[in-house]
Amino acid sequence: MRSPIDITPEALAEEFARLQGKFAAGLRTLSGLAHVDFGATEKEAVHRDGKMVLYRFRGERPPTARVPLLIVYALVNRPYMTDLQADRSLVKGLLDRGEDVYIVDWGYPDGSDRYLTLEDYILGYVGDCVDHLRRSHGVDAVDVLGVCQGGCFSLCYAALEPDRVNSLVTMVTPVDFHTEGNLLGQWARHIDVDLFVDTLGNVPADLMNWTYLSLKPWRLMVQKYVQMADILDSPVEMENFLRMEKWIFDSPDLAGEAFREFVKQFYQRNGLVEGGIEIGGREVRLADIRAPVLNIYAEHDHLVPPASSRALGERVGSEDYSELSFRGGHIGIYVSGRAQREVPQAIHDWLAARR
């Protein structure tokens, strides 16, 4: 009787030989790879405060944009995802189109940062960076591009300091933290965050990483490593793979007090939707945002579902609100080939029309 799965001994032997060849090639590939580095674009530090550094990127030609663009990244990962390598760089794409791009690097918090609050991050660090750019460029307001949690920070800042934000771009930014199917949001709503932070202090990076990986355990912890066998004989593809792996596991710890506040106000109270978020004793109201807003979301985002991001449109006070959907996931929106073609141009065109 013929097996439903038509696998012959000859086919198995052929596949085994193919894998042997792949693994042998992989040993040669890995031994020949140099140190896997990241960051495709030259940059210089222009402002520092504690561990926070504000960098200015240098493109191949001088910028033509009159208003600088400040990228505010999340706390949970390193910001070089926006400039991973020469052919996968949101930053490079923006520079090539004449933007004057800056980025906030939060550094690696340690025990001395245990009691940093959201006020310190949003009104302190982000506010200082905005003021530095306003002075150095001689402008009243700057353009801001907020990424994921950095998008939440940017929304808060734009609501509290509306006169200092010229235009606001949010990328894969959660707004409604209680949407259906938001597994991360469901987890966060049910943890005792006071006990968590009081016990651990700063939140360990490894714990956060494994939390994110466990949202899609088969894809992120098994399948991608099985598929890695197919690229073992390609030095270029293996270098790209290892560079991404380096970024995933090069994560900072999180300042405990800021983590406590973020979980309570954003995840548990759903404060951007329901109200009640306070930063430095001031209430954050999305209706107070007057700057034009471009909200970019990923259609297959498992961390920030599209519905979570699109909730911004119903609540932002700006009369100039636009949305851009991207056919990809939370990380693909920065590094995929489609993203390199579509996202920087869309951001540049939208900003240029509002300067």
C-alpha positions as CSV (number, residue, x, y, z in Angstrom):
1,M,0.0,0.0,0.0
2,R,1.3,3.4,-1.0
3,S,2.1,5.8,2.0
4,P,0.1,9.1,2.0
5,I,3.5,10.7,2.3
6,D,5.4,9.5,-0.6
7,I,9.0,9.4,0.8
8,T,11.3,6.8,-0.6
9,P,14.7,5.7,0.9
10,E,16.4,7.3,-2.1
11,A,14.6,10.6,-1.5
12,L,15.7,10.5,2.2
13,A,19.3,9.8,1.3
14,E,19.3,12.6,-1.2
15,E,17.9,15.1,1.4
16,F,20.4,13.9,4.0
17,A,23.2,14.5,1.6
18,R,21.9,17.9,0.7
19,L,21.8,18.9,4.4
20,Q,25.3,17.5,5.0
21,G,26.5,19.8,2.2
22,K,24.6,22.7,3.7
23,F,26.1,22.1,7.1
24,A,29.6,21.8,5.8
25,A,29.2,25.0,3.8
26,G,27.8,26.6,7.0
27,L,31.0,25.9,8.9
28,R,33.0,27.5,6.2
29,T,30.6,30.5,6.0
30,L,30.5,31.1,9.8
31,S,34.3,30.8,10.2
32,G,34.8,33.3,7.4
33,L,32.4,35.9,8.6
34,A,33.9,39.0,10.2
35,H,32.4,40.6,13.3
36,V,28.8,41.4,12.4
37,D,28.3,45.1,12.9
38,F,25.3,47.4,12.5
39,G,24.6,51.0,11.7
40,A,25.1,51.9,8.1
41,T,25.2,55.7,8.4
42,E,27.8,58.0,9.9
43,K,26.5,59.9,12.9
44,E,27.7,62.3,15.6
45,A,26.6,63.0,19.1
46,V,25.3,66.5,19.5
47,H,23.7,66.4,22.9
48,R,24.0,64.2,26.0
49,D,22.1,63.9,29.3
50,G,23.1,61.0,31.5
51,K,23.0,57.9,29.4
52,M,20.8,59.5,26.8
53,V,22.6,60.7,23.6
54,L,21.1,62.7,20.7
55,Y,22.7,61.7,17.4
56,R,22.7,63.6,14.1
57,F,23.0,61.4,11.0
58,R,25.3,62.4,8.2
59,G,24.1,61.6,4.7
60,E,26.0,61.6,1.4
61,R,24.8,65.1,0.7
62,P,23.7,68.0,2.9
63,P,20.0,68.0,4.0
64,T,17.6,70.2,2.2
65,A,14.8,70.1,4.8
66,R,14.5,73.3,6.8
67,V,12.9,71.5,9.8
68,P,14.8,68.7,11.5
69,L,13.3,65.3,12.0
70,L,13.7,63.7,15.5
71,I,13.2,59.9,15.8
72,V,12.0,58.8,19.2
73,Y,12.5,55.1,19.6
74,A,11.1,52.7,22.2
75,L,12.9,51.9,25.4
76,V,12.7,48.1,25.0
77,N,15.1,47.7,22.0
78,R,18.1,49.5,20.5
79,P,17.3,52.2,18.0
80,Y,19.7,51.0,15.3
81,M,16.9,48.9,13.9
82,T,16.1,52.1,11.9
83,D,19.7,52.0,10.4
84,L,20.5,48.3,10.5
85,Q,22.6,48.1,7.3
86,A,23.0,50.0,4.0
87,D,20.2,48.3,2.1
88,R,17.9,48.1,5.1
89,S,17.9,51.6,6.6
90,L,14.9,53.8,7.2
91,V,17.4,56.5,8.2
92,K,19.4,56.3,5.0
93,G,16.2,56.4,2.9
94,L,15.2,59.6,4.7
95,L,18.6,61.2,4.3
96,D,18.7,60.4,0.6
97,R,15.5,62.4,0.2
98,G,17.0,65.4,2.0
99,E,15.7,65.0,5.5
100,D,17.9,66.2,8.4
101,V,17.6,63.2,10.7
102,Y,18.3,62.9,14.5
103,I,17.7,60.0,16.8
104,V,17.4,59.6,20.6
105,D,19.6,56.8,21.9
106,W,18.4,55.9,25.5
107,G,21.5,53.9,26.3
108,Y,21.5,51.0,28.8
109,P,19.9,51.9,32.1
110,D,21.4,50.5,35.3
111,G,20.6,50.6,39.0
112,S,21.1,54.4,39.1
113,D,18.2,54.8,36.7
114,R,15.8,52.7,38.8
115,Y,13.6,55.7,39.6
116,L,13.4,57.4,36.3
117,T,9.8,58.2,35.5
118,L,7.8,58.8,32.3
119,E,8.2,62.5,33.1
120,D,11.9,62.2,33.0
121,Y,11.8,60.4,29.6
122,I,9.1,62.5,27.9
123,L,9.3,66.0,29.3
124,G,12.9,65.6,30.3
125,Y,14.9,63.8,27.7
126,V,12.6,64.2,24.7
127,G,11.8,67.8,25.7
128,D,15.6,68.6,26.0
129,C,16.3,67.1,22.6
130,V,13.4,69.1,21.0
131,D,14.7,72.3,22.6
132,H,18.3,71.6,21.4
133,L,17.1,71.2,17.9
134,R,14.9,74.3,18.1
135,R,17.9,76.4,19.2
136,S,20.4,74.9,16.8
137,H,18.2,75.2,13.8
138,G,16.5,78.4,14.7
139,V,13.0,77.0,14.4
140,D,10.0,77.2,16.8
141,A,8.9,73.5,16.3
142,V,10.5,70.3,15.0
143,D,9.2,67.2,13.2
144,V,8.9,64.1,15.3
145,L,8.8,60.5,14.2
146,G,7.8,58.2,17.1
147,V,8.4,54.4,16.8
148,C,6.2,51.9,18.8
149,Q,6.5,52.9,22.5
150,G,8.4,55.9,21.3
151,G,5.3,56.8,19.4
152,C,3.4,56.9,22.6
153,F,6.0,59.1,24.1
154,S,5.7,61.4,21.0
155,L,2.0,61.6,21.3
156,C,2.2,62.6,24.9
157,Y,4.8,65.2,24.2
158,A,2.8,66.6,21.2
159,A,-0.3,66.8,23.4
160,L,1.6,68.5,26.3
161,E,3.8,70.8,24.2
162,P,1.8,71.4,21.0
163,D,3.7,74.5,20.0
164,R,7.0,72.7,19.7
165,V,5.9,69.9,17.3
166,N,5.6,70.9,13.6
167,S,4.4,67.6,12.3
168,L,4.2,64.1,13.9
169,V,4.7,60.7,12.3
170,T,3.8,57.6,14.4
171,M,5.0,54.2,13.3
172,V,3.5,50.9,14.6
173,T,2.3,52.9,17.7
174,P,-0.2,51.4,20.1
175,V,-3.1,53.7,21.1
176,D,-5.9,51.4,22.2
177,F,-4.3,48.8,24.4
178,H,-7.5,46.8,24.9
179,T,-8.3,45.8,21.3
180,E,-9.4,42.2,20.6
181,G,-6.6,39.8,19.9
182,N,-3.9,41.9,21.6
183,L,-2.2,39.2,23.5
184,L,0.6,41.4,25.0
185,G,-2.1,43.8,26.2
186,Q,-4.0,41.0,27.8
187,W,-1.0,39.8,29.7
188,A,0.0,43.3,30.9
189,R,-3.5,44.0,32.2
190,H,-3.3,41.1,34.6
191,I,0.1,41.4,36.1
192,D,0.7,42.9,39.6
193,V,3.2,45.5,38.3
194,D,3.8,46.9,41.8
195,L,4.9,43.5,43.1
196,F,6.9,43.0,39.9
197,V,8.9,46.2,40.0
198,D,9.3,46.3,43.8
199,T,10.8,42.8,43.6
200,L,13.0,43.2,40.5
201,G,13.8,46.9,40.4
202,N,14.8,47.4,36.8
203,V,13.1,45.0,34.4
204,P,15.7,42.5,33.0
205,A,16.1,42.7,29.2
206,D,16.2,38.9,28.9
207,L,12.8,38.7,30.6
208,M,11.3,41.2,28.2
209,N,12.8,39.4,25.2
210,W,11.4,36.0,26.1
211,T,8.0,37.6,26.7
212,Y,8.0,39.0,23.1
213,L,9.3,35.7,21.6
214,S,6.7,33.7,23.4
215,L,3.9,35.6,21.6
216,K,4.8,33.6,18.5
217,P,6.9,30.7,19.9
218,W,6.9,28.4,16.8
219,R,7.8,31.2,14.4
220,L,10.3,33.0,16.5
221,M,12.0,30.2,18.5
222,V,11.8,27.2,16.1
223,Q,10.9,27.9,12.5
224,K,13.4,30.6,11.8
225,Y,16.3,28.5,13.0
226,V,15.1,25.5,11.0
227,Q,14.9,27.8,7.9
228,M,18.4,29.0,8.7
229,A,19.7,25.8,7.2
230,D,18.7,27.0,3.8
231,I,21.0,30.0,3.9
232,L,24.1,28.4,5.6
233,D,26.0,28.4,2.3
234,S,25.3,32.1,1.7
235,P,27.7,34.5,3.5
236,V,25.5,37.6,2.7
237,E,22.3,36.0,3.9
238,M,23.9,34.6,7.0
239,E,25.4,38.0,7.9
240,N,22.0,39.6,7.5
241,F,20.4,36.9,9.7
242,L,23.1,37.2,12.5
243,R,22.8,41.0,12.4
244,M,19.1,40.7,13.1
245,E,19.7,38.2,15.8
246,K,22.2,40.5,17.4
247,W,19.6,43.3,17.5
248,I,17.0,41.1,19.0
249,F,19.1,40.1,21.9
250,D,21.0,43.4,22.4
251,S,18.3,44.9,24.5
252,P,18.6,47.2,27.5
253,D,17.1,46.7,30.9
254,L,14.1,48.9,31.6
255,A,14.0,51.6,34.3
256,G,11.6,50.1,36.9
257,E,9.6,53.2,37.8
258,A,9.0,54.2,34.2
259,F,7.9,50.6,33.4
260,R,5.5,50.6,36.4
261,E,3.9,53.9,35.2
262,F,3.7,52.8,31.5
263,V,2.0,49.5,32.3
264,K,-0.5,51.1,34.7
265,Q,-1.4,54.1,32.7
266,F,-1.2,52.7,29.1
267,Y,-1.9,49.0,29.3
268,Q,-4.1,48.6,32.4
269,R,-6.0,51.9,32.3
270,N,-5.9,52.3,28.5
271,G,-5.3,55.9,29.2
272,L,-4.7,57.2,25.6
273,V,-8.3,56.1,24.9
274,E,-10.1,56.4,28.2
275,G,-8.1,59.4,29.5
276,G,-6.3,59.8,32.8
277,I,-2.7,59.6,31.8
278,E,-0.6,62.1,33.8
279,I,2.9,63.1,33.0
280,G,4.5,65.4,35.5
281,G,1.2,66.2,37.0
282,R,-0.3,67.2,33.6
283,E,-3.1,65.3,31.9
284,V,-2.4,64.0,28.4
285,R,-5.3,64.5,26.0
286,L,-4.9,63.4,22.4
287,A,-7.5,66.0,21.5
288,D,-4.8,68.7,22.4
289,I,-2.6,67.6,19.5
290,R,-2.7,70.2,16.9
291,A,0.2,69.2,14.6
292,P,-0.5,67.3,11.4
293,V,-0.3,63.5,12.1
294,L,0.7,60.7,9.8
295,N,0.0,57.3,11.4
296,I,1.8,54.3,9.8
297,Y,0.7,50.9,10.9
298,A,1.6,47.3,9.8
299,E,-1.2,45.1,8.6
300,H,0.4,41.9,10.0
301,D,1.7,43.3,13.3
302,H,1.4,40.8,16.2
303,L,2.7,43.3,18.8
304,V,0.6,46.4,17.8
305,P,-2.5,45.2,16.0
306,P,-3.8,47.6,13.3
307,A,-6.9,48.3,15.3
308,S,-4.8,49.4,18.2
309,S,-2.9,51.9,16.1
310,R,-5.9,53.1,14.0
311,A,-7.7,54.2,17.1
312,L,-5.6,57.3,17.0
313,G,-7.7,58.8,14.2
314,E,-10.9,59.0,16.2
315,R,-9.2,60.8,19.1
316,V,-6.5,63.1,17.9
317,G,-7.3,66.8,17.8
318,S,-5.4,67.6,14.6
319,E,-7.5,68.6,11.6
320,D,-4.8,67.1,9.4
321,Y,-4.7,63.3,10.1
322,S,-3.5,60.7,7.6
323,E,-3.0,56.9,7.8
324,L,-0.7,54.7,5.8
325,S,-1.0,50.9,6.0
326,F,2.0,48.7,5.3
327,R,1.8,45.1,4.1
328,G,4.2,43.6,6.6
329,G,4.9,43.0,10.2
330,H,6.3,45.0,13.2
331,I,9.9,44.6,12.2
332,G,9.4,44.3,8.4
333,I,8.2,47.9,8.3
334,Y,11.8,49.0,8.8
335,V,13.9,46.3,7.1
336,S,12.0,44.6,4.3
337,G,12.7,45.4,0.7
338,R,9.1,46.7,0.3
339,A,9.6,49.0,3.2
340,Q,12.8,50.5,1.7
341,R,10.9,51.4,-1.5
342,E,7.7,52.7,0.2
343,V,8.1,54.1,3.7
344,P,10.9,56.7,3.5
345,Q,9.4,58.2,0.3
346,A,5.9,58.3,1.9
347,I,7.2,60.0,5.1
348,H,9.3,62.5,3.1
349,D,6.5,63.5,0.7
350,W,4.1,63.9,3.6
351,L,6.5,66.1,5.6
352,A,7.5,68.2,2.7
353,A,3.9,69.1,2.0
354,R,3.6,70.5,5.5
355,R,6.7,72.7,5.7
